Amino acid sequence: MRFTKEFEVQAHSNTKLQVIHTNELHKAATIIEQYERHLEFERHKIVGVDVEYTNDVGEYQKPALVQLSIGKDHPVLLFQLSATDKNCTRFDNFLADPRYTFAGFSIDGDIEMLGRVGLEIAHFVDVQKEWRVPTATKPLDSLGDVSGILVHDYYNDMKKKITNAEYQHWARMPLSMRHVEYAGKDAYAAYEIWSRLTTIQEGLCRAKLEKEQSRKRARSWGDYDY
């Protein structure tokens, strides 16, 4: 059974997300095409990504849902892999395109899970490994920890809206509104956090370079023979 459903999700403050949940190959391809047109002109081609799994055990477990976001001004795609009977070539190629940076949290497990159905993300970053909260005592900081500092406290509030029992039902159709909200915010938060961290890192590098250049100029002026 094919389906496409559109939702409006309150992310945080006045930010609202358009979330599209679908298993239709044509619809997924259309959204990916929109992403590609936008990212073509972006210096940093960042895509927030998250993957939810089926409730099967061990090697039988597969990816149920893939969530993608390129920011609040574009729809969040929730592509229901567990309810498709064919591959979406444009979706598959998008994940495998090394031009794009897919940012997620604890992404190693997602990469392995996607590999079970023949999907590959060519270029990805795990935000937890690349950037940790300095005061954290845990080995790896949770998405709630990082986003609580960088993109407000909405993620922690959202976490409370889905139970452990509900979390195991990603392959059951239809997804509840709470599942849709959770999934949409996950992908958006991953995008938003890595985008901000990239800006911070660039700013720090630029400031360091300008400081070094300033020191070199000062030394050259000091050596000038009047």
Backbone torsions as a table, in degrees:
resi	resn	phi	psi	omega
1	MET	NA	122.8	179.7
2	ARG	-85.3	145.2	178.4
3	PHE	-154.0	149.7	170.2
4	THR	-142.1	123.4	179.8
5	LYS	-127.6	138.0	-180.0
6	GLU	-113.7	139.4	-177.5
7	PHE	-134.6	157.8	170.3
8	GLU	-115.1	122.9	-175.0
9	VAL	-118.6	131.8	175.9
10	GLN	-80.0	114.9	-178.3
11	ALA	-83.6	-66.2	176.6
12	HIS	-162.4	152.7	-178.4
13	SER	49.5	-121.6	-179.1
14	ASN	-100.3	9.7	-177.8
15	THR	-83.0	123.3	176.9
16	LYS	-118.2	140.9	-178.9
17	LEU	-110.7	136.9	168.3
18	GLN	-88.4	120.5	-177.3
19	VAL	-116.5	126.4	180.0
20	ILE	-114.9	118.5	179.2
21	HIS	-106.7	121.0	-174.7
22	THR	-151.0	157.1	168.0
23	ASN	-121.2	7.9	-178.5
24	GLU	-83.3	126.2	-176.9
25	LEU	-63.4	-41.1	-178.6
26	HIS	-64.6	-41.5	-179.8
27	LYS	-66.3	-44.3	178.2
28	ALA	-60.7	-42.5	-180.0
29	ALA	-64.1	-37.4	179.2
30	THR	-64.1	-43.0	178.9
31	ILE	-67.1	-41.9	177.6
32	ILE	-60.2	-39.3	177.4
33	GLU	-61.1	-40.4	176.0
34	GLN	-61.6	-43.8	177.8
35	TYR	-58.4	-46.9	-176.5
36	GLU	-63.0	-39.9	179.3
37	ARG	-63.6	-41.1	-180.0
38	HIS	-70.2	-46.9	-175.0
39	LEU	-68.5	-21.7	179.3
40	GLU	-55.2	-33.6	-175.4
41	PHE	-102.4	5.1	-180.0
42	GLU	-92.4	137.6	177.2
43	ARG	-66.6	-46.0	177.5
44	HIS	-107.5	111.2	-174.0
45	LYS	-90.4	77.7	-172.6
46	ILE	-96.8	135.7	176.5
47	VAL	-129.8	122.1	173.8
48	GLY	-76.0	135.7	-176.3
49	VAL	-138.5	145.3	172.1
50	ASP	-151.5	154.5	-178.6
51	VAL	-133.5	131.8	173.4
52	GLU	-107.1	151.4	-171.3
53	TYR	-111.3	161.7	171.8
54	THR	-71.7	168.3	-177.3
55	ASN	-92.7	18.1	177.4
56	ASP	-73.8	170.8	-174.6
57	VAL	-110.4	140.7	173.0
58	GLY	59.9	-133.4	-174.8
59	GLU	-68.3	-12.1	179.8
60	TYR	-84.0	-11.8	179.8
61	GLN	-71.7	139.3	-177.0
62	LYS	-135.6	165.0	174.1
63	PRO	-68.5	132.3	178.8
64	ALA	-98.6	-39.8	-172.8
65	LEU	-143.5	133.3	173.4
66	VAL	-113.7	129.1	-179.0
67	GLN	-112.7	132.0	180.0
68	LEU	-130.8	142.6	177.7
69	SER	-145.9	139.9	172.4
70	ILE	-121.9	27.8	175.8
71	GLY	117.2	168.3	-172.0
72	LYS	-68.6	-19.2	-177.6
73	ASP	-88.4	5.6	-179.3
74	HIS	-134.3	151.1	-177.8
75	PRO	-65.6	143.5	171.1
76	VAL	-83.1	128.5	-179.8
77	LEU	-96.0	123.4	170.7
78	LEU	-109.7	101.2	-176.0
79	PHE	-99.5	114.8	-173.4
80	GLN	-84.0	87.6	-178.3
81	LEU	-62.8	-34.0	-176.5
82	SER	-69.6	-9.7	-179.5
83	ALA	-118.3	22.5	175.4
84	THR	-113.4	147.8	179.1
85	ASP	-109.7	-1.2	178.0
86	LYS	-140.1	160.0	175.5
87	ASN	-80.1	146.6	172.4
88	CYS	-97.6	105.7	-172.9
89	THR	-58.6	-41.6	-178.3
90	ARG	-66.7	-39.6	177.1
91	PHE	-63.4	-47.9	-179.3
92	ASP	-60.1	-44.9	-178.8
93	ASN	-67.6	-33.4	178.5
94	PHE	-62.9	-46.6	178.4
95	LEU	-60.9	-37.4	-174.2
96	ALA	-86.6	-0.7	-177.3
97	ASP	-80.8	117.4	-176.5
98	PRO	-69.6	-7.6	178.1
99	ARG	-70.9	-23.3	-174.8
100	TYR	-100.2	142.7	176.0
101	THR	-103.9	113.1	179.4
102	PHE	-93.5	117.7	-176.5
103	ALA	-106.6	131.8	179.0
104	GLY	-152.9	-176.1	-178.4
105	PHE	-120.5	130.6	-174.7
106	SER	51.0	49.7	-168.6
107	ILE	-77.9	-15.3	-178.3
108	ASP	-56.8	-42.5	178.5
109	GLY	-64.4	-37.0	178.7
110	ASP	-66.4	-40.2	179.2
111	ILE	-61.4	-44.9	178.9
112	GLU	-62.8	-42.4	-178.4
113	MET	-65.6	-41.4	177.8
114	LEU	-63.6	-34.9	178.9
115	GLY	-61.8	-25.3	180.0
116	ARG	-67.7	-20.0	177.9
117	VAL	-115.7	20.8	174.2
118	GLY	79.0	18.7	179.1
119	LEU	-104.6	145.8	-177.8
120	GLU	-135.6	135.4	169.7
121	ILE	-102.1	115.2	-172.7
122	ALA	-72.8	-41.2	-174.4
123	HIS	-131.0	111.4	-178.0
124	PHE	-139.5	157.7	174.2
125	VAL	-129.8	141.4	174.3
126	ASP	-100.0	109.8	-175.0
127	VAL	-58.7	-35.8	-179.5
128	GLN	-62.8	-33.9	-179.2
129	LYS	-83.7	-33.1	-175.0
130	GLU	-81.7	-29.7	-172.9
131	TRP	-149.1	113.6	-178.1
132	ARG	-112.8	154.8	176.0
133	VAL	-71.0	123.7	-173.6
134	PRO	-57.2	-33.3	-175.3
135	THR	-92.0	3.0	-175.7
136	ALA	-69.7	145.8	178.5
137	THR	-106.0	-11.2	179.5
138	LYS	-83.4	152.1	179.1
139	PRO	-58.1	-42.1	177.1
140	LEU	-130.0	134.3	-178.2
141	ASP	-80.3	142.5	-178.8
142	SER	-79.2	164.0	176.8
143	LEU	-58.9	-37.1	178.3
144	GLY	-63.9	-38.8	179.7
145	ASP	-62.7	-48.8	-175.4
146	VAL	-70.6	-48.0	-176.1
147	SER	-69.0	-25.7	176.9
148	GLY	-61.4	-28.9	178.7
149	ILE	-87.7	-40.9	-169.2
150	LEU	-95.8	-33.2	-177.0
151	VAL	-133.0	48.9	173.8
152	HIS	69.9	-175.2	-175.2
153	ASP	-98.9	11.0	-173.6
154	TYR	-65.3	-30.1	-176.7
155	TYR	-65.8	-42.3	178.8
156	ASN	-62.1	-39.0	177.2
157	ASP	-64.0	-41.2	-179.5
158	MET	-64.9	-35.6	-178.8
159	LYS	-58.8	-30.7	-176.3
160	LYS	-75.0	-8.8	-172.2
161	LYS	-95.2	5.5	177.9
162	ILE	-138.4	131.0	-175.5
163	THR	-90.2	166.9	178.2
164	ASN	-60.5	-38.3	179.7
165	ALA	-65.1	-43.1	179.0
166	GLU	-64.8	-34.2	-174.6
167	TYR	-62.6	-21.8	-177.4
168	GLN	-86.4	2.9	-171.5
169	HIS	-107.9	36.2	-175.9
170	TRP	-73.3	-17.8	179.8
171	ALA	-95.6	-4.6	-179.7
172	ARG	-87.3	133.0	-178.9
173	MET	-108.9	143.5	-5.3
174	PRO	-81.8	157.5	173.2
175	LEU	-69.2	144.5	176.8
176	SER	-72.8	165.0	178.4
177	MET	-62.3	-32.8	179.1
178	ARG	-67.9	-36.8	175.1
179	HIS	-64.0	-43.7	-179.1
180	VAL	-62.1	-45.4	179.2
181	GLU	-61.2	-47.3	-179.0
182	TYR	-59.4	-49.3	-176.7
183	ALA	-66.4	-42.8	-179.7
184	GLY	-64.3	-42.9	-179.4
185	LYS	-69.5	-34.2	177.9
186	ASP	-57.5	-52.1	-177.6
187	ALA	-65.8	-42.1	-179.9
188	TYR	-64.5	-41.9	180.0
189	ALA	-62.9	-41.1	179.0
190	ALA	-61.2	-44.3	177.8
191	TYR	-62.4	-50.7	-172.9
192	GLU	-62.7	-42.1	-178.3
193	ILE	-66.5	-48.5	-178.0
194	TRP	-67.7	-33.6	176.4
195	SER	-62.1	-44.0	179.7
196	ARG	-69.0	-40.8	178.7
197	LEU	-63.8	-36.9	177.4
198	THR	-63.0	-42.5	177.9
199	THR	-62.9	-42.4	179.3
200	ILE	-62.7	-46.5	-179.0
201	GLN	-62.3	-40.9	177.9
202	GLU	-63.1	-42.4	179.8
203	GLY	-62.6	-41.3	178.9
204	LEU	-65.1	-43.2	179.2
205	CYS	-64.0	-41.0	179.8
206	ARG	-64.7	-43.0	180.0
207	ALA	-64.1	-39.9	179.2
208	LYS	-64.8	-43.3	179.3
209	LEU	-63.2	-43.4	-179.8
210	GLU	-64.5	-36.6	178.8
211	LYS	-66.0	-42.2	179.0
212	GLU	-65.0	-41.5	179.4
213	GLN	-64.8	-37.7	178.3
214	SER	-63.5	-40.9	178.8
215	ARG	-65.4	-39.8	179.5
216	LYS	-64.4	-40.8	178.6
217	ARG	-64.7	-40.6	-179.9
218	ALA	-63.2	-40.5	179.8
219	ARG	-67.5	-40.4	-179.7
220	SER	-66.5	-35.3	177.3
221	TRP	-68.5	-36.7	-179.3
222	GLY	-67.9	-25.7	-179.0
223	ASP	-91.1	-1.9	-175.0
224	TYR	-69.5	133.6	-177.5
225	ASP	-95.1	104.2	179.1
226	TYR	-78.6	NA	NA
